[in-house]
Amino acid sequence: MKETVLDVLMYIFDNYVGDELEFVPDQESLKTQLIEAGFVESQIDKAFSWLEGLASQREYVDTSTLSSELSSIRLFSDQELERLDAECRGFLLFLEQAKVLNTKERELVIDRIMALESCEIDLQRLKWVVLMVLFNQPDKEAAITWMEDIVMDDLSTSLH
């Protein structure tokens, strides 16, 4: 049985978010389909809340400051350190240095990681969260394509 909120989110993203960058089904029909797929209703509701939290923060990420941002050092709280191991923190730094994420988007990724409650985060799960956050940002098509390639390459590698 599929149990975590992130499993529900990954399933939604993988099965319902198409190339046209649109989310197709309405929430009630999607909920019914997710229950039929074996997800628990409480986890589905938490996944919907997580997505609503992501959507509500979209307006706070200002991509116009990308070129004028100064370099910054991110200090992680104890709770964040518990959730994100060194590999995950290093990957976030890499994404920021590669200009895939700006500092505000990095903070949004960390916020969404922390909103997953007790879900254990490994590098693969972090990549999915980054992809979902990028998908919700305007003008990030190139970064989305790049992250999709990374996520799908990891999936095909783990299947072999």
Buried (B, 14 or more C-beta within 10 A) or exposed (E): EEEBBBBBBBBBBEBBBEEEEEBEBEEEEBBEBBEEEEBBEEBBEBBBEBBEEBEEBEEEBEEEEEEEEEEEEEEEEEEBEEBBBEEBBEBBBEBBEEEBBBBBBBBBBBBBBBBBEEBEBEEBBBBBBBBBBBBBBEEBEEBBEBBBEBBEEBEEEEEE
